[in-house]
C-alpha cells in the first residue's frame, strides 16, 4: 500500500520541480501538487503533449493539485493557468479520457467577506523581494477568498483541482508567520494538499 502513496509537492521553483519530476517518473508518484508554478518545459507546454511524450511507456494519469494567488507578482496568475492547461492535456492523453477545457464544478468560498482595512496581519517578508501580505492590508479575517475548480474525467475521477486564492501574493498561505514566503492567512494549503493526496492512491484514476 505504501508504494501506491508517494507524492510530490513544491512552491515556486519547487512547484516547477514537482511538475518535472511527476512527468519524468509517473510510475513512482501517485499525485502531485504545485503552488505558484507553471507548465512543463519552462512554461511552454500548454497542450501537455511534451509532458506526455516525456512519460513515454510509463505514461499514466497523474492527479494534480494546482494553487495560484491572483496577486502574485513573481509568478503571475496566467502562469499558474498554463500548468492547469498542461495537466489537462497530459492526463487526457495518458488516460485516453478527454478532459474538457471547462471545469466539472466551481465552488467559491469567502467571496462575500467585508474586510476591515488594516485590521489583519499586514506582514512584510524579510527577503530582498519585500513582498507584503495583501490580505492583512485589505483586512481579510482568517482566510483569503478562494475558488476551487475541479476537473473530472468522463468516468467521474477527480484528476485536477485548481485552487485560485484571491489576493494572495507569492507566498505559502496558512503558514507560520515567522517563516519566509509564508502568509498567516489561509486557506491552510498544507491541509488542502494532504486531503487531496489522501483521495489519490496511485492508479486510482487510470
C-alpha positions in Angstrom: 0.0 0.0 0.0 2.8 2.4 0.8 4.2 2.2 -2.7 0.9 3.5 -4.0 1.1 6.6 -1.8 4.2 8.5 -2.9 3.5 12.2 -3.5 5.4 15.3 -4.6 4.7 19.0 -3.8 6.5 22.2 -4.2 6.2 26.0 -4.3 7.6 28.5 -6.8 10.8 26.9 -8.4 9.9 23.9 -6.3 6.5 23.8 -8.0 8.2 23.6 -11.4 10.4 20.9 -10.0 7.4 18.9 -8.7 5.9 19.1 -12.2 9.0 18.0 -14.0 9.6 15.1 -11.6 6.0 13.9 -11.7 6.2 14.0 -15.5 9.5 12.2 -15.6 8.6 9.5 -13.0 4.8 9.0 -13.4 5.2 5.4 -12.4 6.5 6.4 -8.9 4.2 9.3 -7.8 0.5 8.8 -7.1 -0.2 12.5 -7.4 1.5 15.9 -7.3 0.9 19.5 -6.2 2.3 22.8 -7.1 1.9 26.3 -5.7 2.9 29.2 -7.9 4.3 27.2 -10.8 3.9 26.9 -14.5 3.7 24.4 -17.3 6.3 21.8 -18.3 9.3 22.9 -20.5 9.7 26.4 -18.9 6.0 27.3 -19.0 5.7 26.5 -22.8 3.9 23.1 -22.9 0.3 24.4 -22.7 -1.0 21.4 -24.7 0.6 18.8 -22.4 1.9 16.8 -25.3 5.6 17.3 -24.5 5.0 16.1 -20.9 3.1 13.1 -22.2 5.9 12.2 -24.7 8.4 12.5 -21.8 6.4 10.0 -19.8 6.8 7.6 -22.8 6.0 4.0 -22.0 5.3 4.9 -18.3 2.5 7.3 -19.2 -0.4 7.3 -16.8 -2.9 9.8 -15.3 -1.2 11.7 -12.5 -3.8 13.7 -10.5 -2.5 17.2 -9.7 -3.4 19.9 -7.2 -2.6 23.4 -8.5 -2.7 26.5 -6.3 -2.1 30.1 -7.5 -2.6 33.5 -6.0 -4.2 36.2 -8.1 -1.9 38.9 -6.7 1.3 37.0 -7.3 3.8 39.4 -8.9 6.7 36.9 -9.2 4.7 34.1 -10.8 1.7 35.9 -12.2 -1.7 34.2 -12.4 -1.6 33.3 -16.1 1.5 31.2 -15.5 -0.5 29.1 -13.0 -3.2 28.7 -15.6 -0.6 27.2 -18.0 0.1 24.4 -15.5 -3.7 23.6 -15.5 -3.7 23.5 -19.3 -0.6 21.3 -19.4 -2.1 18.7 -17.0 -5.5 18.8 -18.8 -3.7 17.8 -21.9 -1.2 15.3 -20.4 -3.8 13.5 -18.3 -6.2 13.3 -21.3 -3.5 11.7 -23.5 -2.3 9.4 -20.8 -5.8 8.2 -19.7 -7.5 8.3 -23.1 -10.2 10.3 -21.5 -10.7 13.8 -22.9 -10.8 16.3 -20.1 -12.8 19.3 -21.2 -11.5 22.9 -21.1 -14.2 23.8 -18.6 -14.1 22.6 -15.0 -16.7 20.0 -13.9 -17.5 22.1 -10.9 -16.7 25.5 -9.5 -17.0 26.4 -5.8 -16.4 29.8 -4.3 -15.5 30.5 -0.6 -15.4 33.7 1.3 -16.2 36.0 -1.6 -18.7 37.8 0.5 -16.2 39.0 3.1 -16.4 42.5 4.3 -12.8 43.4 5.0 -11.8 45.9 7.7 -8.7 47.7 6.2 -5.7 47.4 8.4 -7.3 45.1 10.9 -5.4 42.0 9.8 -1.7 41.0 9.9 0.0 43.3 7.3 3.2 41.3 7.3 6.2 42.1 5.1 8.7 39.3 4.3 12.2 40.0 5.3 13.7 38.8 2.0 15.0 41.1 -0.8 11.8 40.7 -2.7 9.9 42.5 0.2 6.5 41.1 -0.7 3.6 42.2 1.5 0.7 40.1 2.8 -2.1 41.8 0.9 -4.9 40.1 2.9 -3.7 41.7 6.1 -3.6 45.2 4.5 -7.0 44.7 2.9 -8.4 43.3 6.2 -9.4 39.8 5.4 -10.2 37.8 8.5 -8.7 34.3 8.8 -8.6 33.4 5.1 -8.4 34.8 1.6 -11.4 34.3 -0.6 -10.8 31.4 -2.9 -12.3 29.5 -5.8 -11.9 25.7 -6.4 -12.2 24.5 -10.0 -12.4 20.7 -10.2 -11.8 18.8 -13.4 -13.1 15.2 -13.7 -12.8 12.5 -16.3 -15.9 11.3 -18.1 -15.9 8.4 -15.6 -16.0 10.9 -12.7 -12.5 10.7 -11.4 -11.2 14.0 -9.9 -7.8 14.5 -11.6 -7.2 18.2 -11.3 -8.1 20.7 -8.5 -7.2 24.3 -9.3 -7.2 26.5 -6.1 -7.4 30.2 -7.1 -6.6 32.3 -4.0 -7.9 35.8 -4.5 -5.4 38.5 -3.3 -2.5 36.1 -2.4 1.0 37.3 -3.3 4.0 35.0 -3.9 3.6 33.1 -0.6 2.5 29.9 1.2 -1.0 30.6 2.6 -1.8 29.4 6.1 1.9 29.2 7.0 3.9 30.1 10.1 4.1 33.9 10.1 7.7 33.7 11.2 8.7 31.8 8.1 9.9 33.3 4.9 7.4 33.4 1.9 4.6 32.4 4.2 1.3 34.2 4.7 -0.6 33.6 8.0 -4.0 33.9 6.3 -5.5 30.7 5.0 -6.6 28.6 3.4 -4.3 26.1 5.1 -2.7 24.8 1.9 -0.8 22.1 3.8 -4.2 20.6 4.9 -5.5 21.1 1.4 -2.7 19.1 -0.1 -3.0 16.3 2.5 -6.7 16.0 1.8 -6.1 15.8 -2.0 -3.4 13.2 -1.6 -5.4 11.1 0.7 -8.0 10.6 -2.0 -5.5 9.7 -4.7 -3.6 6.4 -4.4 -1.5 5.6 -7.4 -3.6 4.1 -10.3 -6.9 5.1 -8.9 -7.7 7.2 -11.9 -6.0 5.1 -14.5 
